[in-house]
């Protein structure tokens, strides 16, 4: 796993041992950032299920202004910090150890891009999408990037959000929600 583009291009990121974290494959990450490439520069990013931090790190490398990484696991937060040091992007980042619902209920910040790549077998994706749209932490014209397995339906639509088509890459689907301007 590596940073694909930007100022940290080519930096190899550390990955966890075992199967507790499922990093996004490089080809899916590359496709994801091809879709949103013009939305990234100058943005404030939330990587809600941080894992290795690779999605937020890729955004920082491509010109995002700042990123907040959230993960419930201490080991994941340690790994994110290590990967930020490897890429020399730690000054633009903040790592928060928290479960996603607690973080969403307490954050006072607004973001331009939110990455949602939660554990596939759980209802975290649905719950976080509902919460994000209810508490209004996405800037106008901001985007939510979701990743899920092909067999997991996502039939959620939200007022004031436009949903993209599903982008299929092997056994993975990417869906993007964009918050409409008022």
C-alpha positions as CSV (number, residue, x, y, z in Angstrom):
1,X,0.0,0.0,0.0
2,X,1.4,3.4,-1.0
3,X,0.5,7.0,-1.6
4,X,-0.4,7.2,-5.3
5,X,0.0,10.9,-6.1
6,X,0.9,14.3,-4.7
7,X,3.7,15.5,-2.4
8,X,4.0,12.1,-0.7
9,X,3.8,10.1,-3.9
10,X,5.4,6.7,-3.7
11,X,5.6,6.6,0.1
12,X,4.9,3.1,1.4
13,X,2.4,3.0,4.2
14,X,2.6,0.6,7.1
15,X,-0.3,-1.9,7.2
16,X,-1.6,-3.8,10.2
17,X,-0.9,-7.4,10.9
18,X,-3.9,-9.7,10.9
19,X,-7.4,-9.2,9.5
20,X,-8.8,-6.5,11.9
21,X,-8.3,-3.8,9.3
22,X,-9.2,-4.0,5.6
23,X,-7.2,-1.4,3.8
24,X,-8.6,-0.1,0.5
25,X,-6.8,-1.7,-2.5
26,X,-4.6,0.7,-4.4
27,X,-6.6,0.3,-7.6
28,X,-9.8,1.2,-5.8
29,X,-8.1,4.2,-4.1
30,X,-6.8,5.3,-7.5
31,X,-10.3,5.1,-9.0
32,X,-11.8,6.9,-6.0
33,X,-9.4,9.8,-6.3
34,X,-9.8,10.0,-10.1
35,X,-13.5,10.6,-9.4
36,X,-13.0,13.4,-6.8
37,X,-9.6,14.8,-7.9
38,X,-10.9,18.3,-8.5
39,X,-12.7,18.4,-5.2
40,X,-9.6,17.7,-3.0
41,X,-7.3,20.8,-3.1
42,X,-7.7,23.1,-0.1
43,X,-10.3,21.0,1.6
44,X,-10.9,19.9,5.2
45,X,-11.2,16.1,5.3
46,X,-12.7,13.6,7.7
47,X,-11.5,10.0,7.5
48,X,-14.1,8.6,9.9
49,X,-13.0,4.9,10.0
50,X,-9.3,5.7,9.8
51,X,-7.8,2.2,9.8
52,X,-4.4,2.9,8.3
53,X,-5.2,6.5,7.4
54,X,-4.5,5.9,3.8
55,X,-7.6,7.8,2.4
56,X,-7.0,10.9,4.4
57,X,-3.3,10.7,3.8
58,X,-3.9,10.5,0.0
59,X,-6.1,13.5,0.2
60,X,-3.5,15.5,2.2
61,X,-0.8,14.4,-0.3
62,X,-3.1,15.7,-3.1
63,X,-3.5,19.1,-1.6
64,X,-6.2,18.9,1.1
65,X,-5.6,21.6,3.8
66,X,-6.2,19.4,6.8
67,X,-7.5,16.0,7.8
68,X,-9.1,14.5,10.9
69,X,-8.7,10.7,11.4
70,X,-11.1,8.8,13.7
71,X,-10.8,5.2,14.8
72,X,-11.9,3.4,17.9
73,X,-8.9,1.2,18.1
74,X,-5.7,2.4,19.8
75,X,-3.6,0.3,17.5
76,X,-5.2,1.9,14.4
77,X,-4.6,5.4,15.8
78,X,-1.0,4.5,16.4
79,X,-0.7,3.2,12.8
80,X,-2.2,6.3,11.4
81,X,0.2,8.5,13.4
82,X,3.1,6.3,12.1
83,X,1.9,6.7,8.5
84,X,1.5,10.4,8.9
85,X,5.1,10.6,10.1
86,X,6.3,8.5,7.1
87,X,4.6,10.9,4.7
88,X,5.6,14.0,6.7
89,X,2.0,15.1,6.7
90,X,1.4,15.1,10.5
91,X,1.3,18.9,10.8
92,X,-1.9,19.0,8.8
93,X,-3.6,16.1,10.6
94,X,-5.3,15.3,13.9
95,X,-5.9,11.7,15.1
96,X,-8.9,11.0,17.4
97,X,-9.4,7.8,19.2
98,X,-13.2,7.4,19.4
99,X,-16.0,5.3,18.1
100,X,-17.6,7.0,15.1
101,X,-21.0,7.8,16.7
102,X,-19.5,9.5,19.7
103,X,-17.2,11.5,17.5
104,X,-20.1,12.6,15.2
105,X,-22.3,13.6,18.2
106,X,-19.5,15.8,19.6
107,X,-17.7,17.3,16.7
108,X,-18.2,21.0,16.1
109,X,-16.3,21.1,12.8
110,X,-17.6,21.1,9.2
111,X,-15.8,19.2,6.5
112,X,-15.6,19.4,2.7
113,X,-14.9,15.6,2.2
114,X,-15.9,12.7,4.4
115,X,-14.5,9.2,3.7
116,X,-16.7,6.3,5.0
117,X,-15.0,3.0,4.6
118,X,-16.2,1.1,7.7
119,X,-16.1,-2.6,8.5
120,X,-18.2,-4.3,5.8
121,X,-20.2,-6.7,8.0
122,X,-21.6,-3.9,10.3
123,X,-24.3,-1.3,9.9
124,X,-21.7,1.5,10.5
125,X,-22.1,2.8,7.0
126,X,-25.8,3.3,7.2
127,X,-25.7,4.7,10.7
128,X,-22.9,7.2,9.9
129,X,-24.6,8.4,6.7
130,X,-27.8,9.1,8.6
131,X,-26.0,10.8,11.5
132,X,-23.8,13.0,9.1
133,X,-26.9,14.2,7.2
134,X,-28.8,14.9,10.4
135,X,-26.1,16.9,12.2
136,X,-25.1,18.8,9.1
137,X,-21.3,18.6,9.4
138,X,-20.7,18.7,5.6
139,X,-20.0,22.0,3.9
140,X,-22.2,23.1,1.0
141,X,-21.1,21.2,-2.2
142,X,-19.1,18.9,0.1
143,X,-19.0,15.2,-0.6
144,X,-19.3,11.9,1.2
145,X,-17.3,9.0,-0.3
146,X,-18.6,5.6,0.7
147,X,-17.1,2.2,0.1
148,X,-18.9,-1.1,0.5
149,X,-19.0,-4.7,-0.8
150,X,-21.1,-5.4,-3.9
151,X,-23.5,-7.6,-2.0
152,X,-24.4,-4.8,0.5
153,X,-27.3,-2.7,-0.7
154,X,-27.3,1.0,0.0
155,X,-30.6,2.5,-0.8
156,X,-30.4,5.6,1.3
157,X,-31.3,9.0,-0.1
158,X,-31.2,12.2,2.0
159,X,-32.8,15.6,1.5
160,X,-30.4,18.2,0.1
161,X,-27.9,15.4,-1.0
162,X,-27.4,14.1,-4.5
163,X,-26.3,10.5,-4.8
164,X,-24.0,9.4,-7.6
165,X,-24.3,6.2,-9.4
166,X,-22.5,3.2,-7.9
167,X,-18.9,2.7,-9.3
168,X,-18.0,-1.0,-9.3
169,X,-14.5,-2.2,-8.9
170,X,-14.3,-6.0,-8.6
171,X,-16.2,-6.8,-5.4
172,X,-16.3,-3.2,-4.2
173,X,-18.8,-0.4,-4.8
174,X,-18.1,3.3,-4.4
175,X,-21.0,5.8,-4.0
176,X,-20.6,9.5,-3.6
177,X,-23.2,11.8,-2.0
178,X,-22.8,15.6,-2.7
179,X,-24.5,18.2,-0.5
180,X,-26.4,20.6,-2.6
181,X,-25.9,24.4,-2.3
182,X,-28.7,26.1,-0.4
